[in-house]
């Protein structure tokens, strides 16, 4: 079954992902949106994933709903400066689409207070809580505010931590994925979404029928798509250029990624390269040079 909502994503062929996770107003102040967008354009990427935040409780964008739930003074846990808004506007000048990353539940590494304020009641382990309906409903309202804030400036969403062992299975997984997708589409009815169940070891597939594309988390760039769509979702892979997520080095031999990207693209898939980002929005030079080879191969 085809999914026309992903046509633009398929046609983009490849993009990049950044973990912009600097947790203080001082760090956010150094971000240069114009230089950042120019550097993304240099890579040839037609879309970019940016983290709103991860598990620390900090987010690089204002969100009144979130701060009301946790009883925080505005600006305490959310940046007063709207980094994604500035990034989206700067990227749009090059025709590059912005997509956003969020965990599938509230910040799991921010102690007990924030998760419990969002509706969590039981820990799975030190870094994860079990998903409950109240937790998901409150988190969906936080998502909805960001979606309405950005509107069509955001083309898609990637949700992390959608793990079966923390409750994202069966009817619960379907319920939560529909709830979140509706929230994501409040501001842009054409937004595409994916939910990440973790590293799939080459067996890349959608977490639920609601997914428009596969989250595709892998530790290496090796898997190839059997076809453009897998179970109705656009086949997509995400992995890192360095020795680990966010690392500034390069673990691949020069030229390998260019040939790999061509293989994925020719089979109908999409490739996302995670690249190291500094507080000011600049990238690791060695990684940029490797992406230049990808660009030359894909756009000769």
C-alpha positions as CSV (number, residue, x, y, z in Angstrom):
1,X,0.0,0.0,0.0
2,X,1.4,3.4,-1.0
3,X,1.5,6.5,1.2
4,X,1.4,9.6,-0.9
5,X,2.1,11.8,2.2
6,X,5.7,10.6,2.0
7,X,6.3,11.4,-1.6
8,X,8.3,14.5,-0.8
9,X,10.3,12.5,1.8
10,X,11.1,9.9,-0.8
11,X,12.0,12.5,-3.4
12,X,14.4,14.2,-0.9
13,X,16.5,11.0,-0.9
14,X,18.7,11.9,2.1
15,X,18.9,14.3,5.0
16,X,20.6,14.9,8.3
17,X,19.8,14.6,12.0
18,X,21.1,16.7,14.9
19,X,21.0,16.2,18.6
20,X,20.8,19.8,19.7
21,X,20.6,19.1,23.4
22,X,22.4,22.0,25.1
23,X,20.6,22.6,28.4
24,X,21.0,26.2,29.3
25,X,19.9,29.6,28.0
26,X,23.6,30.5,27.7
27,X,24.3,27.7,25.3
28,X,21.1,28.5,23.2
29,X,22.2,32.1,22.9
30,X,25.2,31.2,20.6
31,X,23.1,29.4,18.0
32,X,23.5,31.1,14.6
33,X,20.4,30.1,12.5
34,X,21.7,31.6,9.2
35,X,25.1,29.9,9.4
36,X,23.4,26.7,10.5
37,X,21.0,26.6,7.5
38,X,23.9,27.4,5.1
39,X,25.9,24.5,6.5
40,X,22.9,22.2,6.1
41,X,22.5,23.3,2.5
42,X,26.1,22.6,1.9
43,X,25.5,18.9,2.7
44,X,22.8,18.6,-0.1
45,X,20.2,17.5,2.5
46,X,16.6,18.3,1.6
47,X,15.4,17.9,5.2
48,X,16.7,18.1,8.7
49,X,15.7,16.4,12.0
50,X,16.2,18.5,15.1
51,X,15.7,17.5,18.7
52,X,13.3,19.6,20.7
53,X,14.7,17.9,23.7
54,X,15.3,14.4,25.0
55,X,15.3,13.0,28.5
56,X,16.8,15.8,30.6
57,X,13.6,17.9,30.8
58,X,15.1,20.8,28.9
59,X,13.7,21.9,25.6
60,X,15.0,24.4,23.0
61,X,11.6,25.9,22.4
62,X,8.9,27.5,24.6
63,X,5.9,25.4,25.6
64,X,3.4,26.8,28.0
65,X,1.4,23.5,28.3
66,X,4.5,21.6,29.4
67,X,5.5,24.2,32.0
68,X,2.0,24.4,33.3
69,X,1.8,20.7,33.8
70,X,5.1,20.6,35.7
71,X,4.4,23.8,37.6
72,X,7.5,25.6,36.3
73,X,8.2,29.3,35.9
74,X,8.4,30.1,32.2
75,X,11.9,29.8,30.9
76,X,13.0,27.4,33.6
77,X,12.8,24.2,31.5
78,X,12.1,25.7,28.1
79,X,14.2,28.1,26.2
80,X,12.8,31.6,25.8
81,X,14.5,31.6,22.4
82,X,12.7,29.4,19.9
83,X,15.6,27.6,18.2
84,X,13.4,25.4,15.9
85,X,11.4,28.4,14.7
86,X,14.5,30.2,13.7
87,X,16.0,27.1,12.1
88,X,12.9,26.4,10.1
89,X,12.7,30.0,8.8
90,X,16.4,29.9,7.8
91,X,16.2,26.4,6.3
92,X,13.1,27.4,4.2
93,X,15.2,29.9,2.3
94,X,17.0,26.8,0.8
95,X,13.9,24.7,0.4
96,X,15.0,22.4,3.3
97,X,12.2,21.0,5.4
98,X,12.4,20.8,9.2
99,X,11.3,17.6,11.1
100,X,11.3,17.3,14.9
101,X,12.4,14.7,17.4
102,X,10.7,14.0,20.7
103,X,10.7,11.1,23.2
104,X,7.4,9.1,23.2
105,X,6.9,10.1,26.8
106,X,7.9,13.0,29.1
107,X,11.5,13.5,30.2
108,X,12.5,10.2,31.8
109,X,15.8,11.3,33.3
110,X,14.5,14.4,35.0
111,X,13.9,12.8,38.4
112,X,10.5,11.7,39.5
113,X,8.8,15.1,39.7
114,X,8.4,16.0,36.0
115,X,7.2,12.5,34.8
116,X,4.7,12.2,37.7
117,X,3.4,15.7,37.0
118,X,2.8,14.5,33.4
119,X,0.9,11.4,34.6
120,X,3.5,8.8,35.0
121,X,3.0,6.4,37.9
122,X,5.4,3.5,37.6
123,X,9.1,3.2,36.6
124,X,10.3,0.5,34.3
125,X,14.0,1.1,35.1
126,X,16.2,4.1,35.9
127,X,15.6,5.8,32.5
128,X,12.1,4.7,31.5
129,X,8.6,4.8,32.8
130,X,5.6,2.7,31.8
131,X,3.3,4.5,29.5
132,X,-0.3,5.1,30.8
133,X,-3.3,6.7,29.2
134,X,-3.1,9.8,31.4
135,X,0.6,10.2,30.7
136,X,0.1,9.8,26.9
137,X,-2.9,12.2,26.9
138,X,-0.9,14.9,28.7
139,X,2.1,14.5,26.6
140,X,-0.1,14.7,23.5
141,X,-1.2,18.1,24.6
142,X,2.4,19.2,24.9
143,X,3.0,17.9,21.3
144,X,-0.1,19.7,20.1
145,X,1.1,23.1,21.3
146,X,4.4,22.7,19.4
147,X,2.5,21.5,16.3
148,X,0.2,24.5,16.4
149,X,3.2,26.8,17.1
150,X,5.1,25.7,14.0
151,X,2.3,24.9,11.6
152,X,3.5,24.0,8.1
153,X,7.1,25.0,9.0
154,X,7.4,21.4,10.4
155,X,7.0,18.6,7.9
156,X,7.3,15.6,10.2
157,X,8.0,14.0,13.6
158,X,10.2,11.2,14.9
159,X,9.3,9.7,18.3
160,X,11.9,7.9,20.3
161,X,11.5,5.3,23.1
162,X,8.4,3.6,21.7
163,X,9.4,0.4,23.4
164,X,7.2,-2.7,23.8
165,X,8.7,-3.4,27.3
166,X,7.5,0.0,28.6
167,X,3.9,-0.6,27.4
168,X,3.9,0.5,23.8
169,X,2.4,-2.8,22.5
170,X,-0.9,-4.0,21.2
171,X,-3.9,-1.8,21.7
172,X,-1.8,0.7,23.8
173,X,0.7,1.2,21.0
174,X,-2.1,1.8,18.5
175,X,-3.9,4.2,20.9
176,X,-0.8,6.3,21.6
177,X,0.4,6.4,18.0
178,X,-3.0,7.7,16.8
179,X,-3.2,10.2,19.7
180,X,0.3,11.6,18.9
181,X,-0.2,11.6,15.2
182,X,-3.4,13.6,15.7
183,X,-1.5,16.1,17.9
184,X,1.3,16.4,15.3
185,X,-1.3,17.1,12.6
186,X,-3.0,19.8,14.5
187,X,-0.7,22.4,13.0
188,X,0.1,20.7,9.7
189,X,-2.4,18.0,8.4
190,X,0.3,16.7,6.1
191,X,2.9,16.0,8.8
192,X,4.4,12.5,8.6
193,X,5.3,10.5,11.7
194,X,7.4,7.6,12.9
195,X,7.7,5.8,16.2
196,X,11.1,4.2,17.2
197,X,11.1,0.8,18.9
198,X,14.9,0.8,19.1
199,X,17.7,-0.7,16.9
200,X,16.2,-3.3,14.5
201,X,19.4,-5.0,13.5
202,X,18.6,-4.7,9.8
203,X,14.9,-5.6,10.0
204,X,13.6,-2.1,9.5
205,X,9.8,-2.0,9.9
206,X,7.1,0.4,11.2
207,X,6.2,0.2,14.8
208,X,2.4,0.5,14.1
209,X,0.1,1.0,11.1
210,X,0.0,4.7,12.0
211,X,3.6,5.2,10.9
212,X,4.1,7.1,7.6
213,X,7.8,6.1,7.4
214,X,10.0,3.8,9.4
215,X,12.0,5.2,12.3
216,X,14.9,3.1,11.1
217,X,17.4,3.4,13.9
218,X,20.5,1.3,13.2
219,X,24.1,1.3,14.6
220,X,25.5,1.0,11.1
221,X,24.7,2.0,7.6
222,X,24.3,-1.5,6.1
223,X,20.6,-2.4,5.6
224,X,19.0,-2.0,2.2
225,X,15.3,-1.7,1.5
226,X,13.4,-4.6,-0.2
227,X,11.2,-1.9,-1.8
228,X,10.1,1.7,-1.2
229,X,7.3,0.7,1.2
230,X,7.4,-1.8,4.0
231,X,3.9,-2.6,5.5
232,X,2.7,0.7,4.0
233,X,5.5,2.9,5.5
234,X,8.2,4.6,3.5
235,X,11.5,2.7,4.2
236,X,13.9,4.9,6.0
237,X,17.2,4.4,7.9
238,X,18.8,6.6,10.5
239,X,22.3,6.1,11.9
240,X,25.3,8.2,13.0
241,X,28.4,9.3,11.1
242,X,30.7,9.1,14.1
243,X,31.7,6.4,16.6
244,X,28.5,7.0,18.5
245,X,25.5,9.3,18.5
246,X,26.7,12.9,18.5
247,X,30.4,12.0,18.2
248,X,32.4,14.4,15.9
249,X,34.7,11.7,14.4
250,X,34.0,9.5,11.3
251,X,33.8,5.7,11.6
252,X,33.5,4.9,7.9
253,X,36.1,4.7,5.1
254,X,36.0,7.7,2.8
255,X,33.5,7.1,0.0
256,X,31.6,4.3,1.6
257,X,28.6,6.3,2.6
258,X,28.2,7.8,-0.9
259,X,27.9,4.3,-2.4
260,X,25.7,3.1,0.4
261,X,23.3,6.1,0.0
262,X,23.0,5.4,-3.8
263,X,22.1,1.8,-3.0
264,X,19.3,2.8,-0.6
265,X,18.0,5.5,-2.9
266,X,17.9,3.3,-6.0
267,X,15.9,0.7,-4.0
268,X,13.3,3.4,-3.1
269,X,14.6,4.2,0.5
270,X,15.6,7.3,2.3
271,X,18.8,7.8,4.4
272,X,19.3,10.1,7.3
273,X,22.8,10.8,8.6
274,X,23.3,12.0,12.2
275,X,26.0,14.6,12.4
276,X,27.7,16.2,15.3
277,X,26.5,19.8,16.1
278,X,28.2,22.4,18.2
279,X,26.3,25.0,20.4
280,X,26.5,27.6,17.7
281,X,25.0,25.3,15.1
282,X,28.2,24.5,13.3
283,X,29.2,20.9,12.3
284,X,32.2,18.7,12.5
285,X,34.4,19.4,9.4
286,X,35.4,15.8,8.8
287,X,31.8,14.7,8.7
288,X,30.8,17.6,6.4
289,X,33.6,16.5,4.0
290,X,32.1,13.0,3.9
291,X,28.6,14.3,3.2
292,X,30.1,16.3,0.4
293,X,31.0,13.0,-1.3
294,X,27.4,11.8,-0.8
295,X,26.1,15.0,-2.4
296,X,28.4,14.5,-5.4
297,X,27.3,10.9,-5.8
298,X,23.5,11.6,-5.5
299,X,23.6,14.9,-7.4
300,X,26.5,14.5,-10.0
